[in-house]
Amino acid sequence: MSSNDPFGFDISAASDKKRRAKGKRGMSGAFETSTRACDHAGCTAAGQYRAPKSPDNLDDYFWFCRDHVREYNLKWNFFHGSTEEEFEKFLDKDRVWGRETKP
């Protein structure tokens, strides 16, 4: 691309490949600036990873170290305590991206 481009914007395929190569591979989900301790009992490591406390309260988090957030995520079940009917209703709503449909 010419060096006199007033907008500094490159739409070439080569430019896109360079941008994607950096991508999200380096993103771990950690909050590097977090000063919290891991919420797991007995762990003193830094709590850099957040995990929601419950399906009903997705805006309130536990803070864990990497090992304990992995353990927590393996056990996480969004639909725990839901009935089969509630699960089906959620799936039906998700099929239309949560929008109301008209017959």
Secondary structure, 3 states (H helix, E strand, C coil): CCCCCCCCCCCCHHHHHHHHHHCCCCCCCCCCCCCCECCCCCCCCECCEEEEEECCEEEEEEEECHHHHHHHHHHCCCCCCCCHHHHHHHHHHHHCCCCCCCC
